[in-house]
């Protein structure tokens, strides 16, 4: 069975980097880009999966906005695109790359995080919960709230 291949742009989107980063990594020998019979440049799926694991394990806290270690392994940088506050709860819509995430957090937590449309956040996903964190580098403090 032949391995699936991914166009450079699709590979970049899957691991959260730019097309140019993939090309630089290829020039440095970190990943191989092949040109198919149709002239399309692509990366082997097995090699891309290995690169994705490597990239995921090399992110340090300082690369993630100075966030402290946490038990949630799925942390996505994003921007708040909408926020609806009532007296008790707040609905926070986040766009993290191609993903739209919605979290319900307490109004108090949203206020403490000083969340507004345009705020940089990190969405941490664990089980069925989506937590919202404000990176210390963006707001000058270490803050988090969990749904």
LOKOLKOL-582255 format. One line per 5 residues: number of its first residue (from 0); their letters; for each residue x, y, z of N, C-alpha, C. Coordinates in steps of 0.1 Angstrom, whole numbers, always signed. Example, Ala and Ser with C-alpha at 12.3 -4.5 7.8 and 13.67 -1.06 7.14 Angstrom:
0) as) +132 -57 +78 +123 -45 +78 +132 -33 +78 | +128 -22 +71 +137 -11 +71 +129 +0 +79
END
This chain:
0) xxxxx) +8 -12 +0 +0 +0 +0 +9 +12 +0 | +6 +21 -9 +14 +34 -10 +10 +44 +1 | +20 +51 +6 +17 +61 +16 +10 +73 +9 | +2 +79 +17 -5 +91 +12 +6 +102 +12 | +4 +112 +3 +13 +123 +2 +5 +136 +4
5) xxxxx) +11 +146 +9 +5 +159 +12 +12 +170 +5 | +5 +179 -2 +10 +191 -8 +17 +199 +4 | +27 +207 +0 +34 +215 +10 +25 +224 +18 | +15 +230 +11 +6 +239 +19 -3 +231 +29 | -7 +219 +25 -15 +211 +33 -7 +206 +45
10) xxxxx) +5 +202 +42 +14 +197 +53 +17 +208 +63 | +19 +220 +58 +22 +232 +67 +10 +234 +76 | -2 +234 +70 -14 +237 +78 -16 +226 +89 | -13 +213 +85 -15 +202 +95 -6 +203 +107 | +6 +209 +106 +15 +210 +117 +16 +224 +122
15) xxxxx) +9 +233 +117 +8 +247 +122 +20 +255 +119 | +26 +254 +107 +37 +263 +103 +34 +268 +89 | +42 +277 +85 +40 +283 +71 +46 +274 +60 | +41 +276 +48 +47 +269 +37 +62 +271 +36 | +66 +284 +39 +80 +287 +38 +88 +280 +48
20) xxxxx) +83 +278 +60 +90 +270 +70 +92 +256 +65 | +82 +250 +59 +83 +236 +54 +95 +236 +43 | +95 +246 +35 +105 +247 +24 +119 +249 +30 | +120 +257 +41 +133 +259 +48 +137 +246 +54 | +128 +239 +61 +132 +226 +67 +136 +216 +56
25) xxxxx) +130 +216 +45 +134 +207 +34 +148 +211 +29 | +151 +224 +28 +164 +228 +23 +175 +224 +34 | +171 +224 +46 +180 +220 +57 +181 +205 +59 | +173 +197 +52 +173 +183 +53 +164 +177 +64 | +156 +185 +70 +147 +181 +81 +135 +173 +76
30) xxxxx) +131 +176 +64 +120 +169 +57 +123 +168 +42 | +118 +158 +36 +120 +156 +21 +107 +160 +14 | +109 +168 +4 +98 +172 -5 +101 +165 -19 | +91 +158 -24 +93 +151 -37 +84 +158 -47 | +88 +157 -59 +79 +163 -70 +73 +151 -77
35) xxxxx) +60 +150 -77 +53 +139 -84 +53 +141 -99 | +47 +130 -106 +47 +130 -120 +39 +142 -125 | +29 +147 -117 +21 +158 -121 +27 +172 -118 | +40 +171 -113 +47 +184 -110 +44 +190 -97 | +35 +183 -89 +31 +189 -76 +41 +184 -66
40) xxxxx) +46 +194 -58 +56 +191 -47 +48 +186 -35 | +52 +175 -29 +45 +168 -18 +54 +162 -8 | +49 +159 +4 +56 +152 +14 +49 +139 +17 | +57 +129 +19 +52 +116 +22 +45 +116 +36 | +33 +110 +37 +25 +110 +49 +32 +105 +61
45) xxxxx) +39 +94 +60 +46 +88 +71 +57 +97 +76 | +64 +104 +67 +74 +113 +71 +68 +126 +77 | +57 +130 +72 +50 +142 +78 +45 +138 +92 | +40 +126 +94 +35 +122 +108 +47 +123 +117 | +58 +118 +113 +70 +118 +122 +74 +133 +125
50) xxxxx) +74 +141 +115 +77 +155 +117 +68 +162 +126 | +55 +159 +124 +45 +164 +133 +47 +161 +148 | +50 +148 +150 +54 +144 +164 +66 +151 +169 | +76 +153 +161 +88 +160 +165 +85 +174 +168 | +77 +181 +160 +74 +195 +162 +66 +196 +175
55) xxxxx) +57 +187 +177 +48 +188 +189 +56 +186 +202 | +67 +178 +202 +74 +175 +214 +85 +186 +216 | +88 +194 +206 +99 +204 +207 +94 +217 +212 | +81 +219 +212 +75 +232 +217 +78 +233 +232 | +85 +244 +236 +88 +247 +250 +78 +257 +255
60) xxxxx) +78 +259 +268 +68 +269 +274 +71 +283 +268 | +84 +286 +266 +86 +300 +261 +82 +302 +247 | +81 +291 +239 +75 +292 +226 +60 +293 +226 | +54 +290 +237 +40 +290 +238 +35 +302 +247 | +42 +313 +245 +38 +325 +252 +41 +325 +267
65) xxxxx) +51 +317 +271 +55 +317 +285 +46 +309 +294 | +37 +301 +288 +28 +293 +297 +35 +283 +305 | +30 +281 +317 +36 +270 +326 +32 +257 +321 | +39 +246 +325 +34 +233 +321 +20 +230 +326 | +13 +222 +319 -1 +219 +323 -4 +204 +319
70) xxxxx) -14 +198 +325 -18 +185 +322 -24 +183 +309 | -31 +194 +304 -37 +194 +291 -26 +194 +280 | -27 +184 +271 -17 +183 +260 -21 +190 +248 | -34 +193 +246 -39 +199 +234 -41 +214 +236 | -31 +222 +233 -31 +237 +235 -30 +244 +222
75) xxxxx) -40 +252 +219 -40 +259 +206 -40 +274 +208 | -30 +280 +202 -30 +295 +202 -42 +300 +193 | -48 +310 +198 -59 +316 +190 -62 +330 +193 | -72 +335 +187 -77 +349 +189 -92 +349 +192 | -96 +357 +202 -110 +358 +205 -117 +365 +194
80) xxxxx) -127 +358 +188 -135 +364 +177 -148 +370 +181 | -153 +365 +193 -166 +370 +198 -166 +366 +213 | -173 +374 +221 -175 +371 +235 -189 +377 +239 | -196 +368 +245 -210 +372 +250 -210 +370 +265 | -211 +381 +273 -212 +380 +287 -226 +382 +292
85) xxxxx) -230 +374 +302 -242 +377 +309 -238 +378 +324 | -247 +377 +333 -244 +380 +347 -236 +369 +353 | -237 +356 +348 -230 +345 +354 -219 +339 +345 | -222 +338 +332 -214 +330 +323 -209 +339 +311 | -199 +335 +304 -194 +341 +292 -192 +331 +281
90) xxxxx) -196 +333 +269 -193 +324 +258 -182 +331 +250 | -171 +323 +249 -159 +329 +242 -157 +321 +230 | -157 +327 +218 -154 +321 +205 -140 +324 +202 | -132 +314 +198 -118 +315 +195 -116 +309 +181 | -108 +316 +173 -103 +310 +161 -89 +306 +162
95) xxxxx) -86 +294 +161 -72 +288 +163 -68 +282 +150 | -62 +289 +141 -59 +284 +128 -72 +281 +121 | -74 +269 +115 -86 +266 +108 -98 +262 +118 | -95 +262 +131 -105 +257 +140 -112 +268 +148 | -125 +267 +148 -134 +276 +156 -137 +268 +169
100) xxxxx) -134 +274 +180 -136 +268 +193 -145 +277 +201 | -154 +271 +209 -163 +278 +217 -162 +273 +231 | -160 +282 +241 -159 +278 +255 -169 +286 +263 | -175 +280 +273 -184 +286 +282 -176 +287 +295 | -173 +299 +300 -165 +301 +312 -173 +310 +321
105) xxxxx) -169 +311 +333 -176 +321 +342 -174 +335 +338 | -183 +343 +340 -182 +358 +337 -170 +363 +345 | -169 +359 +357 -158 +363 +366 -144 +360 +359 | -143 +348 +354 -130 +344 +348 -128 +352 +335 | -138 +354 +327 -136 +362 +315 -132 +376 +319
110) xxxxx) -137 +382 +329 -133 +395 +334 -119 +395 +339 | -116 +385 +347 -102 +384 +353 -92 +383 +342 | -95 +376 +331 -86 +374 +320 -86 +386 +310 | -95 +396 +313 -96 +408 +305 -98 +404 +290 | -107 +395 +288 -109 +390 +274 -118 +400 +267
115) xxxxx) -114 +402 +255 -122 +410 +245 -119 +405 +231 | -128 +409 +222 -125 +405 +208 -111 +410 +204 | -103 +401 +199 -89 +405 +195 -79 +400 +205 | -83 +395 +217 -74 +390 +227 -67 +378 +222 | -54 +377 +225 -46 +365 +222 -49 +355 +234
120) xxxxx) -53 +342 +231 -55 +333 +241 -49 +319 +237 | -48 +310 +246 -45 +296 +244 -56 +288 +249 | -62 +280 +239 -73 +271 +243 -67 +258 +247 | -70 +253 +258 -65 +240 +263 -76 +230 +263 | -75 +219 +256 -86 +210 +255 -82 +197 +262
125) xxxxx) -90 +193 +271 -88 +180 +279 -102 +174 +281 | -103 +162 +276 -116 +154 +277 -126 +163 +270 | -137 +166 +277 -148 +174 +271 -147 +188 +275 | -137 +193 +281 -136 +207 +285 -126 +215 +277 | -130 +227 +274 -121 +236 +267 -118 +248 +276
130) xxxxx) -106 +249 +280 -102 +260 +289 -96 +271 +281 | -97 +284 +286 -91 +295 +279 -80 +301 +288 | -68 +304 +283 -57 +310 +290 -53 +322 +283 | -48 +332 +291 -42 +344 +285 -27 +343 +287 | -19 +342 +277 -5 +341 +278 +1 +352 +286
135) xxxxx) +10 +349 +295 +16 +359 +303 +23 +370 +295 | +29 +366 +284 +36 +376 +276 +26 +386 +269 | +14 +383 +268 +4 +392 +261 -2 +401 +272 | -4 +396 +284 -11 +404 +294 -3 +407 +306 | +9 +403 +307 +18 +406 +318 +15 +398 +331
140) xxxxx) +8 +387 +329 +4 +379 +341 +2 +365 +337 | +1 +356 +346 -2 +342 +343 -16 +339 +347 | -25 +337 +338 -39 +335 +341 -45 +323 +333 | -55 +317 +339 -62 +307 +332 -76 +305 +338 | -85 +300 +330 -99 +297 +335 -103 +285 +327
145) xx) -110 +276 +334 -114 +264 +327 -129 +263 +328 | -135 +257 +317 -149 +256 +316 -154 +245 +325
END
